[in-house]
Amino acid sequence: IIAESQNPKSLRKLRTGLRRQRILDAARNYLKRGVRGQEMLEFYLNKQAAYMNIISFCSVEEGESPLGSIVFRIYSSNIEKVIDWIAPPTKGGKPLYEVKSPPDP
């Protein structure tokens, strides 16, 4: 199954879940490692965990998650701002700032 969206708000559930689970630092680290070039971000989530409404990042597309991974590819002219919106930098586990609105694709 391939799902596409032109609306950055489709990532809102991911953004909210990271805050609920209090894993912004780990998420930001995974997101930063997933930057590909200037305009693409790629990362993987564990499919079994996602089914249970839990965000769990995978390091590779296959092998780490028994059912395979959910692959995210985000294209934007400002990938850093996308990362800041999804998982801002923190201090003591609290976001240093929040990007108020989703960045444009």
PyMOL commands that set and color helices and strands:
alter all, ss='L'
color gray80, all
select helices_A, chain A and resi 8-21+24-33+47-51+79-86
alter helices_A, ss='H'
color red, helices_A
select strands_A, chain A and resi 35-36+40-46+57-58+69-75+90-91+94-95
alter strands_A, ss='S'
color yellow, strands_A
deselect
rebuild
show_as cartoon
